[in-house]
């Protein structure tokens, strides 16, 4: 299901009973965070919130704030137009495993899949709702032939009064934050050598009405693009968009292989091509149905600037570090724009569902590389990649260590600090069950593996930034050849017939 604006998604959430409207004024400074955090900490992620009257320094913003919109399994599924994230993952898995058809029925099924793929490729359009209001700050960078206004929008709307960054309902999330931060931005950059586009999500600290920080971390694709511009000294074009279809922020955070366009994934998920429109002041393209677009550049010739502190998804503040400065050359937006935001901090938070949905969606890809994998989970307590549980069908000695090394070598899994491997029958989404098998099935010295590698730059515990150690633990049943020289005892299980008899005799009285 394709959503043509964030307000359309918000309306869909409200119809599904997943949204609370907050009609009283609520400050963008700390108060929205407190309100949203209370919902996020409720069982199942609480409700999405639409703050109708967000205030900036006491003044009501014309743009409502939507927050926690992806903060539950149901809302993640609704954003994809699906019954469940698992259903979407299964569809993707079927596509990846497609084989030549052996019957007419299989041929028709594959044809249906192929027709779905026609929606994956983005297409360029002349204009769109994101240009209903256009304001350029850098006249020298303005194109001489601006795009025509969106259908039904008068030419007078172009160059109409438009808010600066200081006027948008951007949150200051936590008391020690260095300022206000855009927390759900989709950042578009392009490789100057190959022309390949990337859409990433990097927090944006507001310095003033025309400049921000650009927190692309060392290992991110945006940072790699930036390094090429720093080598040549050329001004780097950057575009930030917010809103539009809710699959956009999900696609921006998905662990796609480097060079694979995130708009392909977005088009596949929404079953409709993403329509892209050229920016006003640079040659990058953004979704035409975005709610806000912030255009600008990074100048490699100017010094880096301290960014932060920021209350991060680790549950701690990340301290100030130097990052590039982003200069704003234009802001465009819909007339009825909704400002999407999120808050990160002590788990569980909204980002848990976004990250866990990525794991579910890309599990078929993991299984293609490692067919013995049954399931993977990233518990909320691990704040994404700090803690990973993986279950496998173990058939030979040291197989758990093969999985450890393999996963540490796959994309952002390189940041995983603790990786626990368990047997196939263990439910990795039940942390208590995993911990039971970890404690019961391991000898710490024999079954642990320490190694070194890249670390998340946000990890405050490493002795050096972006460099750290990792611990893998083999909590599987031990086989001959793994240093275990005793009989492995059976797990205590009640006889199936007895369990069924008790269920019949005492229905509904003995189950939690």
N, C-alpha and C positions, 0 to 999 in steps of 0.2 A: 504494500500500500504506500503510495507516494503522498507526502504532505507538502503542500505548496507554500507553507509559512509556518513559523513556530506557533502563531496564534491558532492555526488549524489543528496542530498537534495538541495544544492546550485544551481546545474545545473537545477534542476526541477523548482526552483524559477525563475531562469533567463528565462527559456523557457516560464513561465507563465507571464512574464513581471513584476515580483515582486522584481527584484534585480538590483542594480547599482554597477558596478565595479569601484573601485577607483584605478587607475593605478599609481598615484603619491605617493611618499613616505609620510607616515603619522605617526607621533610619537605615540607610545603606552602610553607615558606620556601626558595625558590631551587632546591631539589633536583628537584622535579617539573618545573620549567621546563627545567633542564639535560637531564633524561631525555627530555622531550617534544621539545625543540629538536633533539636528535640524530636522532630519528625524522623530524621535519619536513624536515630537510636531506638525507635520503636520496632517491635518485632515485624520482620518482613519489609522494613524500610519506610513505614508510615505512608504519608500521602505527598503528592506533589503540591507545591504552593504557588499561587499567583498573587504577588504583592501588587495590588492595584495602585497604591499611592506611596511608592518608595520616596524617601526624602533625602536630599543632598544638602547638608548644612541647613536643615530645617525647611528647605524649599521642596515642594512636591515635584517630582519629575513627570514629564508627559508620557514616559515610557514605563509600562509595568515590568516587573521582574518575575520571571519564571524560574523556579529552583526545585531541585530534587525530582525533576521530571523523568529521569532515568533510574531513579533510586529504588527499584524493586524488580523482581523477575517479571511480574505482569507488565509493568511499564516498559521494560526493555523489549518484551515481546510485542507490545502495542506499537513501539517505535519502528519495528520491522514489519508491521502488518501481519503478524503471525500469532498462532495460538500459544506458542512457547518458543523459547530460544532453542530448545532441543529439536523442535520441528525444523527450524531454519538450518540448524547444523546438519541434520540428517539429509536435507535436500542438497546441501553443498557437498556432503560426503558422497551422495549418489552421483552427483556430477563428476566428482574427481575420479570415481571408480568406473565411469562409463566404459563399456566394452562394445565391440561391434555387435549389432542385434542378431539374434538367431531366430526371431519370429516377427511376424507383423506387429504383434502386441508390443514387443520390446522396441521395435522401430518407431512406433507411434509415441511411446514414452520418451525415447531419446529426442524425437522431433520436438516434443513439448519443451524439453529441457533446452534445446537449441534456440527455440523461439524466445524463451526467457532471457537467454544470453544477448539477444539483440538489444536489450535495454541497458546492457552494461556500459557500452561505449558512450562517453559524454559527447554532446554536440554544442556547437557555438551558435548563439543567437545574437541579434542586434542589440537588444535591450531587455529590461526586465523590471520587476517590482523593486529590486534593490536600488534602482535609480529614480525612484519617485521624488526623492529630495536629494540634490547634489550640491555639495559645497567644496570648492577647491581652495586650499590654503597656499599652494605654491603655483602662482600664475605661470611661472617660467616652464613648469613641467606639464601644463595643461595641453591636451591635444587641440589642434586648431579646428578639427571637425568632430565635435563631441557627438556621442551617440544620441539618437532621438529619444525623447522621453518615452516611458513605458506607455502601452495603450491606455487611453483614457486619462492620461496625465498631461496637463497643459505645459507648454514650454516655459511658462513662468515659474514652474516648480524647480527648474534647473537653476542653480545658483541662488535658490531661496535660502532664507536664514536657516542655519543648521547648527546643532549643538557642537561644541568642542568636546574634547575628552573630559574636560572638567564638568561638563553638564550632563553626561550620560550617567545612568544609575549604577556606576561601577562600585563594587563592594570593598570596604575595608573589613576584612574577615575577622582578624584576631587582634587583641590589644597591642602586641609588640610588632605587628606588621609595619614595614617601612612606608606604607602608604596604601592607596587603593590598587586593586589588582583585577584585571580581566581574567576570569578563571575558567571560561569555557570557549577560548578562541581557537579557530581553525586558521593556521598560519600557512600561507602558500608561498613557496619558493621554487626556484627552477635551477637545475644544474647548468652552469654557463657553458659547459663543454658538450654535454649530450642533449640538452634541452628537456631532460626528463623533469616532470613536475613532482613535487612532494607536498602533501598536506599533513602537517604535524600539529601537535597541541603543546604550546609552551606558554607558561604564564606571562602576563604582560603587566609590569608595574608602571603606573602613571606617575611621571615626573612633573609634568605641567600640561598645559592645554595642547601642546604640539609634539611632545617627546615622551617616549616610554623606554623601559628596559626590554630587552629581547632575550629571554632566558632559555636559549636553546643549549641543552647540555652537550658535553663533549662528544658523546657517542651518537647523538641524534643526526638525522639526515640533513635537517636545516643547518646545523653547525658545519657539516661537511660542505654543503653548498657555500656557506659563508666563508670557509677557509680558502676556497678558490678565488672568491672576490678579494679577500685580503691579500692573496698572492699577486693579483693583477693590479690592485689599487682602484678598481672600478667600483662605482656606486652600485649597491645591490638592491634591486627592487624587491619589495615584500608587500604582501596583501594579507589582511586579517579579516575574516568574515565570521559573523555570529548569526545563529538562527537558521531560518530556512527549514529544510527537512531534518528531523532529529537524528537520522542516520549519519549526518555529516560529522558531528563530534565523535560518534562511535568509530567511523571509518578513520578519522584522524588519529585515534589512539590505538587502532588495531595493529597487531604485529605483522604487517605485510612485508614481504621481501623488498629490499632496497630496489627502487626503479619501477615497482608496480604501482600504478596510479590509484590513489585512494578513491577517486571518483568512479573507477570501474567497480570497486566493491560497493560503493554507495548505490550505483545504478542497478547492480544485481539485487541488492537487498530491497530497494524500493520498487523493483520491477518496472522502472521507467528511467530513460536516459536523463542524466543530470544536464540541464541546460546551463551553459557557461556564457558569461558576458565579459567582455574586456574591461579592465579597469579604466578609470578616467585619466590617471596620471602616470601609469606605467603599462607595460604590455602583458601583465599577468591576467589570468582569467579566474573568475569566482562564480559561484552559483548565482544565477539570475534571480532566484527566489530568496536570497539571503535577507535577513532582517536588517543587518548593519554590515557595512564594508568600510574598513579603515585602510587606506592606501598610504604607502610611503616607501622609505628606503633606509638602508644602513650604509653609512659612509666609512669605509675601511681606513680612511686617513685620520679619523678623529680617535682620541683615546677611549678606552673602555670606561664604563662608569659602574660604581657599586650598585648592585641590585639586591633588595632584601632589607631586613629579615622578612621571612614569610612563614606563616604557620602551615606546615606541609603535610602531605599524606602520611608521612612517617610518624605523625603524632608529636613531632618536635618542630621548633622553628629551624629553618635553614638560615644560616648567618650570611651577612653580606659577602658577595663575591663579585668581581668585575665581569661585566657582560656588555655586548654591543648596545648602542643606543639606536632606537628606531625613531625616525622623523616622519611625522604625518604630513602628507601632501593633500589628502582629500578624505572626506567622510561622506558616504552616501547611505541612505536608509529608506525603508518603506515608510509611508505615512502612518500606518498602524503598527509600527514595529513593536515587538516584544523582546526585551533584553533577557537572554538566557544566561544563567549563572549556576555555579556549583560552589560548594565549600568542602575543603579537605581538612583532615585533622585526625584525632583519635578515632580508630575504627570502632564500629562499622559506620561507613559513610556512603554517599551515593556512588563514589568511584569504585567501591567493591563490586557492585553489580555490573558496571561497565567493563571492568577488567575481567571478571569471572565470565561474562558473556563472550568476551574475546577468546578465552580458553575453550569454552564449549564450542564456539563456532569453528575454531581452527584445530580442534582435536583430530578431525579426519586427516589433516595434513601431518600432524605428529605421528599418527598411526601409519601413514604411508611410509614414513622414514623408519619408524619403529613399530612393526606390526604386533609385537608382544604387549604394547601398552593397552590397558583396558580403560583407564580414566586418569584424569589429572585434576587436582584442586589446588587453589591458592586461598588458604583460609584468611578471613578478614584480619586476624591478628598479625598476619605476616605482611600487612600493608603492601599487597601485590606480590612482589618477587622475593621478599625476605624468606618465605617459607613455602615450599612446594611439596605436595604429596602426590605420588604417582603409583598406581597399581599396575602390575604386569603379570602375564602368564609365563611363569618361569619354567624353563625346560633344560637349562644347562648351568653349570657352575659359573659364578662371577657375572651373570647376566645383569644383575642389578647395577654393577659398576659400569657396564657398557651403557646403560640408560643414563646414569649420572653424567658421564663424559659427553654423551650425545646431546642431552638437553642443555648442558652448559655451553655447548657450541652452537645453539640455535637462537639467533636474534637476541631479544631482550631477556631470554632465559639465562644469559651470561651473568645477570645481576643476582641470581638466586643464591642467597647465603646458606640456606639450609634446605637440603633435598632428601626426602625420606621415601624409600621404595618399599612397597608392601606387596603381598600376594594378591591375586586376581579377586578373591572373594571379599576383600576388605573394602568397605565403603569409604573412599577417600574424602567424601563430603561430610563424614561424621568424625570430627576431630577427636572425640573421646575414643572411638574405635581404633583410629590410627595410633593414638598415644598408647593404648593398651598393647597393640602388637609391637610397637617400638620398644616398649619397656620389657615385654615378655620374650621377644625373639632376638635380642641383640646382646652380644658381648661387646662392650664399648670399644676396646682396643682392636679386636678382630674385625668388627663390622663397621668401622668408621673410616672415612677417607677425607683427608685434608688436602686442599689444593689452593692455588692462587690464581687470580685473574682480575678482570675489570670489575669495578663496583659502581653502584649508582652514586653519582656525585652528590645526591641528597643524603646519603648515608653518613651521619655525623660520627658513627662509631669507629670508622676506619682510621688508621694512623695517618694515612695520606689520602688526599682527595682522589676519588675514582680508582683507587687501588686497594684490594683487600683479599681476604681468604674466604674459602667456602668449605662447608662440611656436608658430606654425603653419608647417609646411614642406610645400611642394608637391613631392613626389618622383615625380610622374606624368610620362608622356611629354608633351612640350610641343607645343601646337597653334599654328597661325597665329593671331595676335591676342594671344598671351601674351608678346610681347617677344622671341621666338626667331626669328631670321632665317636659320637655316642648315638644311640637310637633317638630319633626325634619323636616326642610324645604326641599323641592325638589331642586335639582341642576338645574340651568338654562340650558335648552336644546331647540334648535329650532325644530319645527315640522318636521318629516322626509319627508313628502310630499313636504313641502316648500323647503327643502334643495335639493331634487331631481329635483324640477322644476327649481330652479336657476341654478343647474348644467347643465340642458338641454338648458336653454336660454343663458347661458354665459359659454360655455365649455372652460376650460383652462384659464379663466380670473380671477377667484376668489379663486383659491387654491394656497397655497404657495408651 
